[in-house]
């Protein structure tokens, strides 16, 4: 037993200390001194669930968009803790793409959405989409703005484009489903919500929508 414990990844010790002291700064510094981003990505795909949790948290703090695929696969990890942490971490790396100016632009769009300035958010997102169409988060943000402006066809198109650019963007799939619901297209909405759940099985509200739509469509038949 002692020998097995001694063979656990070093990351586990850092992570367990973090769970006690809750000092994320100290945790990140410890991880940085021991692991590269590539090393953390390899841990995420390892067999130790505690190490995977620690690696996911670290990637959320340290990695950029290049870790999107690893974190996207962690969304369906067999360990619930890993899945929960990956949901937060991947959204952090979605913002770390492009130039520093483009990243600040993304943050500005997000702030406009939070302030419910949807017209302004749409304008800012459009400028970024035109400049850098390979930034999925810009398409997603504009889809959210379009949805709030009740431009549901545009919201579905932008959500679809976000998923074309970033196949792990579960929030875009969910927004697309919501927009199709507003368009009274239950079949497309169900397909979109199912896609969101395949990407992120932890979305309980989406799961409820899937169950509701399945029952509704069954009753119609």
N, C-alpha and C positions, 0 to 999 in steps of 0.2 A: 504493500500500500504506500509506504513512504517513498519507495523507488518510483512508483507511478506518479506521485505528486511532484517529485523532483524533476520529472520529465515534462511537466506542463510548460507551455510557452511562457517566456518572460512577461509577455503582455498580460497574462493572467494576474501576476503579482501587482503590476501597475494598476490594473482595473479594480482588483479587490481593495487596494488601498484607496482608490478613488471612491469606491462605494462607502467607505468609512468616513473619509474626510470631506468628500464632496467638493474638492478643490480642482475644478476643471483645468485651471491654468497649470497647476503642478502636474496634473495627469498628462496634459499635452506635452509639456516639457520633457517628462520622463519617457513618453512614447517616442518623441522626436529623437531623443538621444540613443534609442535602441533600434528604431525601425525606419525604413524608407516607406514611401507610399506604396511601392511595389510589394514590399514585405507585408504591409498591412493588408493589401488586397489578397495576398496568398493566405493570410490567416483567416480572412473572411470565408475562404473556401475550404478551410481545414475542418477537422472532426470535432474540435472542442467548442461547445456552444458558448462557454464563458469567454473564451478568447475571441470568438466571432463577435460577441457583443462589444467587447472592448475595442476591437478593430473597427467596427462600424462607427462607434462614437468618435474615434480618432479621425477616421476618414471624413466624417461630417465636419470636423473642425479644420482639417489640414488639406484635404484633397480638392481638386478642381473637377471640371466636367468630365475629364478623362476617366474618372472612376465611376461614371454613370452606370456603365454596364454591370460592374461588380455589385454596386449597391442596388441596382434594379433586380438582379437575381437574388439578392438578400431579402427582398420584399416577400419572397415565397419560401424563405428558409423554414425548416421544420421546427425551429425554436421560436416560440412566440416573442420572446424578448428581443431576439435579433430582428424579427419582422418589425416590431414596434420602433426600435431604434433606427432601422433603415428607412422607415417612412419619413422620419425627421431629417436624417442625414442626407438623403438624396435630394430633398428640396433645397438644402443648403448648397449643394454642388451645382444645381441647376442655375444658380445665380453667378457662379464663378466660370463664366465663359466669355470669350471675346476680350477686347481691350479693356483697360481700367475705365476708360470713358464709357464704353458700352455697358460695363457692369454697373456703373453709377446710374446710367440711363435706365437700366432694368429696375434698380431700387426706386428710382423716381416714379416709374410707372406703378410699381407696387404701392407706393405711398399714396398716389392719387386714387387708386382703387380702394384703399383702406379709408380714405377720406370721402369716399362716394362721389368723387369728381370724375364721373364716368366719361363724359365728353373729352375732358382733358386727358384722361388715361388713354382713351382711344387715339387721340392725336399723337401723343408721345409714343405709343406702341407702334403706330403706323410708321412713324419716322424711323424707328429702330428696325422694323420688319423690312422696310425698303433698303436700309443700309446693310443689314446683316440677316438675311432670310434664313440662315442656318442656326439662329438662336431660337430654339423651340419655345423658351419661356416668353419671348416677345409675342409669338403667335397665341400662346395660351392666355397671356394677360389681355390681349385684344379681344379674344373670344369671351373672356369674362366681362369686359366692358360692353361688348355688343349684346351679351345676354341681358345685362342690367338695363340697357337702352331698348330692350325688347326687339332687337334685330336678330331674330333667332336663326334665320338662314345663314347670316354672316357668322354667327357664333358657331354653328356646326361646321362651316367651312374652315374657320380658323382653328377649331379644335382638331379637326382632321389633319390639318397641315402640321400642327404641333406634334401629333403622333407620327406623321411621316418623318419628321426630323428627329424626334426622340420617341422611340417605340416603347419606352418605359413610363411615359407621362400619364399616369393613372388619373391625375386631376383633369387633364384634357379630355380623357374618355368619359369621365363623370359629367363634366360640363356639356359635352356633346349629347349625352343621354338626357340631361335636363332640358336642353334646347329642343331636342326632338319631342320631348313630352309636351312642351309648349306649342309645338307644331302639330300636335295630335297624331304623331307618327309613332305609335306604340311599338311596332316591330323594330324600327331603327333604334328607338330608345332602349329597348331590351338588349339588342345587340351591343350597343355602346356600354350599357351598364355591365353586361357580362364581360366585356373586354376589360373594363376597369377592375372588375373583381379578379380576373385572371392575372392581372398585373399586380394587384394589391388586395389579397384576400381579407385584409383587416378592415376594409371599408364597410362597416355594419349598416350604415344608412343606405348605401348602394345595394347591399344584399337585400335589405327590406324592399327596396324598389323593384329588384328582380323578382322577388317572390310575389309582390303585388301585381306586376305586369304579367307574369306567367299565369296567375289565377284569372286575371281579367281576360287575357287572350283565350284561355281555355274555356271560360264561360261563354265567350262570343261564338266559339265553335260548337 
